[in-house]
Amino acid sequence: MPDRHCLFRRLIRYAFAALWLAAVAPSALAQTENRYAEADAAYARKDYAAAHRLWLEIAEEGNASAYFNLGRLYVFGEGVPIDPIEAYAWFTLADQLGLPEAKSGLNRVGRLMTPEEVEEGKRRIDRWFEAHPNLRR
């Protein structure tokens, strides 16, 4: 049985960790919301390259809405070349996180793809997670 001193130190560590998360998490969330608003504003003014860059930064944090918006850019060729395989990969990532509108985008682009293109989309998803091991599938 661990001694009381060890348990007390562990309890103090957990308390400090909880306080730190309580202070940092809202700040990080606000920062993401600000960048997301900035990306939406860039998209609205048709600065698709800036929207792409910002949504990609947010996507690297595992944000389903950013995944979806990147897929949309690749479907319509806004700031990037039209690429249904890339769109499929982004829509799949958004769908895996449960974003409802991702299913529609995924179905639409998926119907236009060959089985080989779908497989390439899956490989791109695998490479995304290899490059971002901290994200969940």
Salt bridges, closest charged atoms under 4 A:
ASP47 OD2 - ARG45 NH2 3.91
GLU57 OE1 - ARG35 NH1 3.93
GLU57 OE2 - ARG53 NH1 3.58
GLU60 OE2 - HIS132 NE2 3.78
GLU61 OE2 - ARG35 NH2 2.40
ASP83 OD2 - ARG124 NH1 3.08
GLU86 OE1 - ARG124 NH1 2.84
ASP95 OD2 - LYS103 NZ 3.09
GLU119 OE2 - LYS122 NZ 3.68
GLU120 OE1 - ARG123 NH2 3.06
GLU120 OE2 - ARG124 NE 3.19
GLU120 OE2 - ARG127 NH2 3.01
ASP126 OD1 - ARG137 NH2 2.86
